[in-house]
Structures are given as structure tokens and as C-alpha cells.
Amino acid sequence: MSDTSASELPYAARDGRLSYAIFQLARAHRAHAAAMLRALNLHPGQELLLMQLFDRDGQTQGELLERVGLDHSTVSKSLRRMQEAGLLTREPAPHDRRVMVVSLTDAGRALQEPIADMWRALEQISVRDLTPDQVDAFTECARTIEKSVRGHGRETPAG
């Protein structure tokens, strides 16, 4: 991300320097992660579903939805693609045939270390010019901002 002074910001973003910086950072980070995921034949977001299954295989589709925080259609489409790619299976739960249980295949399980390696490499790239204290401070600030934004989203918008 380039060092953007107030004079380089789009006019409409001048009163939102932090928000614009977050947007630019997220876009650059996501693009780099997407390129790394393509090398694993994955689309962005699929690794998040796989990581949840690495930690606890055999979750319901609803549990995965809740854990990754994506919308139903996105998760459903990703799971379908991943099933077609042979990374997981979806089968009706014994207790309720309407509930789908998602489980890793051997091919899906085989991605655990490559995905962990990818996240380690992305982390190294991301923090290479930062001190450990800066990483800690940024992480804390990012969590605070995320909490604030999520909390505001639950409030009733003024109209």
C-alpha cells in the first residue's frame, strides 16, 4: 500500500482517512492472498471453510455458516464447488435429513499443511517491515475497529 497523505486521497474520502486506509489495505491483502490460494486451486473464502473443518470435521452447513461469518448463498456455492473438486462431502444428518453434514475427504485433509504454509507466508509478507510491538498494536486496533463496525451494524440506522 502506498503512503497516502490527505492531499492524495480522493476528495470524498478526506474525512475518512482511516476507513480509506483500511479499504486499501484489505484490497491489497485480499488480492495477494487470492493469488496464493490460486496456486492451491482454491478461491478466496474456501480456505476459511477448510480451516474450520481441519479444526472440527463433520460440522453442519449451518455451523460453518456461523463460524465463517459469510452469507448462506456464498457458503453454499463454495461448498458445492469444493465438493465437485473432491475436497469434501455433504451428506444428510442422521437426526434430520434436511441438515447437511460437511466432512473432509482425503484430498481436503491434504490441504491442511499447504494452507497453514500459505498463511505463514502471507503473515511474513505482511509484517516484514513491522516490529513485534507494531504487530501487536495493529492487531489490537484492528480488533477494536472490527468490534465497533460490527456493533454499529446491529444498531438501528438513523433515518
Secondary structure, DSSP 8 states (H G I E B T S, - for coil): -----GGGS-GGGTT-HHHHHHHHHHHHHHHHHHHHHHTTT--TTHHHHHHHHHHSSSEEHHHHHHHHT--HHHHHHHHHHHHHTTSEEEEEETTEEEEEEEEE-HHHHTTHHHHHHHHHHHHHHHHTTS-HHHHHHHHHHHHHHHHHHHHHHHS----
